[in-house]
Amino acid sequence: MSTTLFSKIINREIPATIVYEDDQCLAFRDINPQAPMHILVIPKKPIPKIVDAQAEDQALLGHLLLKAGEIATSEGYGDAFRLVVNNGAGAGQTVFHLHVHILGGRGFSWPPG
């Protein structure tokens, strides 16, 4: 996988407003927020898309979701938030480094976009 914008954020080559970090993931505020809370949770392991994850990534994927819930709660949105994972350009993915969007602080409709 080539170096992505998110890899550069992990490596501190590009600044970001980081809200959480551990040995497996990093979470930071989206620079183009689509809701009052819009945070991205990314694995430090470079996985381009969710379909590229392997069985060995199962615990990491679960970790991303658990941390997303903890982050939403710590931001004050534990009662209502949305998680989004886009897979591929046709689904709206623009950075090919797996990431979970945490969105909260406004109403959401169904079905989404």
PyMOL commands that set and color helices and strands:
alter all, ss='L'
color gray80, all
select helices_A, chain A and resi 5-10+50-52+55-74+89-91
alter helices_A, ss='H'
color red, helices_A
select strands_A, chain A and resi 18-21+25-29+37-43+81-84+100-104
alter strands_A, ss='S'
color yellow, strands_A
deselect
rebuild
show_as cartoon
